[in-house]
Amino acid sequence: MKWLMCLLSVFALWMLLFWSLDPWVLGTGAFFALLVGTLLGDIFPDRLEKLLDPRRWLFLMIYLPFFFWCCVRANLDVALRVIHPDVPIRPGIVKVRTTLRGEMAKTFLANSITLTPGTLTVDIDGQDLYIHWININTDDVRRRTEEICGRFEPLLRRIFE
């Protein structure tokens, strides 16, 4: 099933890119879809058909501006820490625990954290994420998790789970 979903996704993307029903385009697209499906079908995400639900797309459209706003705020925070000598910088690697279960949801969370200035996802180990954080202000795992992941998890849960 994953192989077929991968094959169909690659072929659909090919057709969207070329936007032609020419036999050469169809044949080349089918060849590359078969090639990519055969090579990468094993690592294709499970239950990708869930992403066809329009409610998930609505939450994605809500998530994108929210993520952009979080990035702007984090950029300003990092800039203030760099420019102002009295604002603390206490970098280190912290462990946070996510409640997201799906691999794609956890990957999206890790990428969102990494793309936000001041944080960098170093590793994912089950439900634990190891984050390099510019200013560790608490030793409580629950508070760190809320501060780093809490803003992204509710929307990502609605998108991917």
N, C-alpha and C positions, 0 to 999 in steps of 0.2 A: 504494500500500500504506500509506504514512504517513497519507494522508487517511482511509482506512478505519479504521485503528487509532485515529486521533484521534476520528472519529465514534463508534466503538464505545465508546471510553473515556468520552467525554462522556455518551453515552446510559446507560451502566452507572452512572456517578456520579449522574446524574439519577434513575434508578430507585432507587438506594440511598438518596438523600436523601428521596424522596417515598414510597417503599415502598407503591405503589398500582398496581393494574392498571386504573384508571379510564381510559376512552378519552380523556378530555381530558388527563390526565397523560401518557399514552403519546404522544398527538399533539403536545403541547407539547414533550415531551422529544425527540421525533424532529425537530421543527422546529429547536430550539436546537442539537441535535447536528449537524444538517446545516449550520446557520449557522456554528457554531464550527469544524466540520471544514473548511468551505470557506475561512473566513478564516484559520485558524491551522494547517491541515494541513501547510503547508510547513515550519513551524518545529517540528513535533512530533518528538521524539527518534527516531533510527533504532533499529531492533532492540529495541523495547520489550518484545517477547515474551520476551526473556531474563529479565525480571523475574518471570515466572511460575514460575521454578524455585524450589522450596521451600528449597534449600540457600542461595540468596541471601537469602531472608527470615530464615533462621537467623543468618547472618552480620550482617544488619541488626539483629537483636535483640541480638547480642553487641556491635555497634558503638555502639548508643544509650547503654547504661550506661557504656561506656568513654569515649565522648565527654563524657558528663555528668561523669565523674570528672576528665577533663582540664580541663574548664571550671572545676570547683571548685578544682583546684590552681592554675590560672592566675589565678582571682579572688583567691586568697590571696596569690599572688606579687605581683600588681599592688597589692593593699591594703598589703602590706609595703613595697613601693617608695614608695608615697604617704606612709605614716605614718612610716617610719624614714628619717632623713636620711642615714645612711651606706650604704644600699643603692643601688647605681649605677642611673642612668637614662641611657642613651645611645641615644636614638631615631634612627631613620633608615629608609630604604627599601633593602631587600636583594633580590637576585635569587636564587631557588631553582629547581631543576630537578626536575620531577616525572617519574616513570616511567609514570604513568597515560596511556593513549592515548585513551580515549573522552571525548567532550565532556561527557557527563553525569557521569562520574567526576571529571573536572577541576573541573566546576562544584560538585559536592558537596564536593570537597577545599577549594576556595576559600571556600565558605560555612562549612565547618567551621573553617577558619583564622580567618575574620572573626568568627565567633561566639565564638571563644576570646579572652578578654580579654588585651590586650597585643599582639595582632597584628591586622592588617587587610589583606586582599587588595586591592591597588590595580589590578592589571591581570594578564591572562593573555595571553601571547604565545607560541603554540605549546606547547612543553613548559616554558617559563619562566613562573614566577609572580613578580610583584613585590609584596613584602610590606612594609608599614610595621610595624616591630618596636620594642617599647619599650626593649629593651636589646640592642644588637648587641655580642655578646661574642666574635665571631670573624670573620675576613675570608675564611675558607675556605668556598667554595660548598658543598662536600660536607658539611661539618659543619653549616652552617646548614640545608641541606636536611634532614639527619637530625634536627636539633633541632625544626624547624618542621613538616615534612611526614611524617617517618619514622614517627611514631606512628599516623597516620591511613591512610597509603597501603596497607599490607598488607590491612587489612579492606575498604577501598573497592575494591581490585582484585578481591577475592572477591565483592563485591556487584555491581559493575557491569561487569566484564570477563570 
